[in-house]
Amino acid sequence: MKLEIKLLAPYLVMMMGFAVSWGMLSERLDAVEVKADKIAQMQTDIAIIKEKIMWMEEYLIKTREISF
């Protein structure tokens, strides 16, 4: 039994194509994970900012009531 390049070439091309597709998919998944982490951090930051703004509004309302 003799293996020839003509017989193996299509399989090698398919394997290389599969490897490239797998690599690109894993890179995209990594990018999505990074974006999701950034969005979660933004949500945390927004919640903190919102809490501080509410505290400032409450403080300003109290000080305004006292001054009258």
Distance bins in CASP14 RR format, pairs under 12 A and 6 or more apart:
PFRMAT RR
TARGET T0000
AUTHOR 0000-0000-0000
RMODE 2
METHOD distances of the structure
MODEL  1
1 7 0 0 0 0 0 1 0 0 0 0 0
2 8 0 0 0 0 0 1 0 0 0 0 0
3 9 0 0 0 0 0 1 0 0 0 0 0
3 11 0 0 0 0 0 1 0 0 0 0 0
3 12 0 0 0 0 0 1 0 0 0 0 0
4 10 0 0 0 0 0 1 0 0 0 0 0
4 11 0 0 0 0 0 1 0 0 0 0 0
5 11 0 0 0 0 0 1 0 0 0 0 0
5 12 0 0 0 0 1 0 0 0 0 0 0
5 13 0 0 0 0 0 1 0 0 0 0 0
6 12 0 0 0 0 0 1 0 0 0 0 0
8 14 0 0 0 0 0 1 0 0 0 0 0
8 15 0 0 0 0 1 0 0 0 0 0 0
9 15 0 0 0 0 0 1 0 0 0 0 0
9 16 0 0 0 0 0 1 0 0 0 0 0
10 16 0 0 0 0 0 1 0 0 0 0 0
10 17 0 0 0 0 0 1 0 0 0 0 0
11 17 0 0 0 0 0 1 0 0 0 0 0
11 18 0 0 0 0 0 1 0 0 0 0 0
12 18 0 0 0 0 0 1 0 0 0 0 0
12 19 0 0 0 0 0 1 0 0 0 0 0
13 19 0 0 0 0 0 1 0 0 0 0 0
13 20 0 0 0 0 0 1 0 0 0 0 0
14 20 0 0 0 0 0 1 0 0 0 0 0
14 21 0 0 0 0 0 1 0 0 0 0 0
15 21 0 0 0 0 0 1 0 0 0 0 0
15 22 0 0 0 0 0 1 0 0 0 0 0
16 22 0 0 0 0 0 1 0 0 0 0 0
16 23 0 0 0 0 0 1 0 0 0 0 0
17 23 0 0 0 0 1 0 0 0 0 0 0
17 24 0 0 0 0 1 0 0 0 0 0 0
17 25 0 0 0 0 0 1 0 0 0 0 0
18 24 0 0 0 0 0 1 0 0 0 0 0
18 25 0 0 0 0 0 1 0 0 0 0 0
19 25 0 0 0 0 0 1 0 0 0 0 0
19 26 0 0 0 0 0 1 0 0 0 0 0
20 26 0 0 0 0 0 1 0 0 0 0 0
20 27 0 0 0 0 0 1 0 0 0 0 0
21 27 0 0 0 0 0 1 0 0 0 0 0
21 28 0 0 0 0 0 1 0 0 0 0 0
22 28 0 0 0 0 0 1 0 0 0 0 0
22 29 0 0 0 0 0 1 0 0 0 0 0
23 29 0 0 0 0 1 0 0 0 0 0 0
23 30 0 0 0 0 1 0 0 0 0 0 0
24 30 0 0 0 0 0 1 0 0 0 0 0
24 31 0 0 0 0 0 1 0 0 0 0 0
25 31 0 0 0 0 0 1 0 0 0 0 0
25 32 0 0 0 0 0 1 0 0 0 0 0
26 32 0 0 0 0 0 1 0 0 0 0 0
26 33 0 0 0 0 0 1 0 0 0 0 0
27 33 0 0 0 0 0 1 0 0 0 0 0
27 34 0 0 0 0 0 1 0 0 0 0 0
28 34 0 0 0 0 0 1 0 0 0 0 0
28 35 0 0 0 0 0 1 0 0 0 0 0
29 35 0 0 0 0 0 1 0 0 0 0 0
29 36 0 0 0 0 0 1 0 0 0 0 0
30 36 0 0 0 0 0 1 0 0 0 0 0
30 37 0 0 0 0 0 1 0 0 0 0 0
31 37 0 0 0 0 0 1 0 0 0 0 0
31 38 0 0 0 0 0 1 0 0 0 0 0
32 38 0 0 0 0 0 1 0 0 0 0 0
32 39 0 0 0 0 0 1 0 0 0 0 0
33 39 0 0 0 0 0 1 0 0 0 0 0
33 40 0 0 0 0 0 1 0 0 0 0 0
34 40 0 0 0 0 0 1 0 0 0 0 0
34 41 0 0 0 0 0 1 0 0 0 0 0
35 41 0 0 0 0 0 1 0 0 0 0 0
35 42 0 0 0 0 0 1 0 0 0 0 0
36 42 0 0 0 0 0 1 0 0 0 0 0
36 43 0 0 0 0 0 1 0 0 0 0 0
37 43 0 0 0 0 0 1 0 0 0 0 0
37 44 0 0 0 0 0 1 0 0 0 0 0
38 44 0 0 0 0 0 1 0 0 0 0 0
38 45 0 0 0 0 0 1 0 0 0 0 0
39 45 0 0 0 0 0 1 0 0 0 0 0
39 46 0 0 0 0 0 1 0 0 0 0 0
40 46 0 0 0 0 0 1 0 0 0 0 0
40 47 0 0 0 0 0 1 0 0 0 0 0
41 47 0 0 0 0 0 1 0 0 0 0 0
41 48 0 0 0 0 0 1 0 0 0 0 0
42 48 0 0 0 0 0 1 0 0 0 0 0
42 49 0 0 0 0 0 1 0 0 0 0 0
43 49 0 0 0 0 0 1 0 0 0 0 0
43 50 0 0 0 0 0 1 0 0 0 0 0
44 50 0 0 0 0 0 1 0 0 0 0 0
44 51 0 0 0 0 0 1 0 0 0 0 0
45 51 0 0 0 0 0 1 0 0 0 0 0
45 52 0 0 0 0 0 1 0 0 0 0 0
46 52 0 0 0 0 0 1 0 0 0 0 0
46 53 0 0 0 0 0 1 0 0 0 0 0
47 53 0 0 0 0 0 1 0 0 0 0 0
47 54 0 0 0 0 0 1 0 0 0 0 0
48 54 0 0 0 0 0 1 0 0 0 0 0
48 55 0 0 0 0 0 1 0 0 0 0 0
49 55 0 0 0 0 0 1 0 0 0 0 0
49 56 0 0 0 0 0 1 0 0 0 0 0
50 56 0 0 0 0 0 1 0 0 0 0 0
50 57 0 0 0 0 0 1 0 0 0 0 0
51 57 0 0 0 0 0 1 0 0 0 0 0
51 58 0 0 0 0 0 1 0 0 0 0 0
52 58 0 0 0 0 0 1 0 0 0 0 0
52 59 0 0 0 0 0 1 0 0 0 0 0
53 59 0 0 0 0 0 1 0 0 0 0 0
53 60 0 0 0 0 0 1 0 0 0 0 0
54 60 0 0 0 0 0 1 0 0 0 0 0
54 61 0 0 0 0 0 1 0 0 0 0 0
55 61 0 0 0 0 0 1 0 0 0 0 0
55 62 0 0 0 0 0 1 0 0 0 0 0
56 62 0 0 0 0 0 1 0 0 0 0 0
56 63 0 0 0 0 0 1 0 0 0 0 0
57 63 0 0 0 0 0 1 0 0 0 0 0
57 64 0 0 0 0 0 1 0 0 0 0 0
58 64 0 0 0 0 0 1 0 0 0 0 0
58 65 0 0 0 0 0 1 0 0 0 0 0
59 65 0 0 0 0 0 1 0 0 0 0 0
59 66 0 0 0 0 0 1 0 0 0 0 0
60 66 0 0 0 0 0 1 0 0 0 0 0
60 67 0 0 0 0 0 1 0 0 0 0 0
61 67 0 0 0 0 0 1 0 0 0 0 0
61 68 0 0 0 0 0 1 0 0 0 0 0
62 68 0 0 0 0 0 1 0 0 0 0 0
END
